[in-house]
Amino acid sequence: MTTPVAIIRNGHRTALKWHRGRRFPHDTAFSRARIAEGLKAGASSEIDLLLTADGALAVLHDELLEQSTTGVGPVAKASADQVRAACLLDPDGRDTGESVMLFEDLARLVREAGADEAAVLQLDLKESLSAFSPDSIARFAETARPVARHMILSGGDAAAVKRLSDAVPGLATGYDPCLDGAMEQVMANGRYAEFVAEALQTAPDARMFYLHYELVLAAADAGFDMIAAFHAAGKTVDAWTITGSDAVSLALAERLLALKADQITTDDADGLFAALK
C-alpha cells in the first residue's frame, strides 16, 4: 500500500499532513509507531505540545490528562514523570498501554526512526510566551537542535514561536492567525486582504500559514483567493482540518486542491489519497 504523503494536481504538489500523527481515522493520536511510519515515508505529521508543571513539553493536545490518557488533572499541574506515567487512550477510550511522550522522547524517535529527508513534524505550540521560563526554552532548544531539519514550529502566539525558534538556528516556523475569534471576525466583515496583511506583519518570518479550510473557502466564495495572496508573499499554506473522506470531505478537498493549498491537514490521509490521487 502506498503511504499517503502528497497529491499532485495540475502540476502542484499538496502534502497530506497526518492530524495528531494519525494516518487512519481510528488511529490513536500521537502513537509512536504511526509517527515513526510517517517519518520513514517522508510524511508531514502534526504534533501538539503542552507544558508540564516542571517545564517539559508533553506531546498532547488536550489540557486535561483524562481527555486522552489514563492520567487525571491538568497537564500544566502535572510533572513530566507523571505525564510519562500516563498511557494514551484509543479513540474508544481504551487504555493502549503506550505511555505519553515528552518532546525529548519524540526527538529520540526522530533520530532512531530513520526519517526520510522530506519528513516534517509540525510542532504546534498550545502555549503562550508567558508560560515559558528561560529554563523551559533552553530545554526545548537543546532537544530540538539535533533534529530541527525535520521540524517546523508553529502556533497561535507568534511571539512564543519566535522566542523558541530564535534559540534553534535553522528551525522553520509557521503561524496560525485563525484563533481566538479572528477567523469568525474576518468571515463576518469580509476584510480578507487586511487579514492576510496583518498575519504577514505579525509573523514575517513564518514559512507556512495555517488556515481553517472554512476561512479559505469563504474568502474564495467572496472572490478573494487567500492562498494566492500568501503565495504572492512567498509563503505556503496549510488548510486544516478535513476530518474524513466521505463525499462532503472530498468536495472540500477538491476545492482546496484547485486553490493550490500546499498542505491539507486530515484525519484520514489514506481515504483522501485513495479518492483524490
PyMOL commands that set and color helices and strands:
alter all, ss='L'
color gray80, all
select helices_A, chain A and resi 19-21+32-41+65-67+75-77+80-85+103-113+129-131+134-150+158-166+182-189+192-202+213-221+226-232+247-258+269-276
alter helices_A, ss='H'
color red, helices_A
select strands_A, chain A and resi 6-9+12-18+44-51+57-58+87-89+95-99+120-125+151-155+172-175+208-212+236-242+263-266
alter strands_A, ss='S'
color yellow, strands_A
deselect
rebuild
show_as cartoon
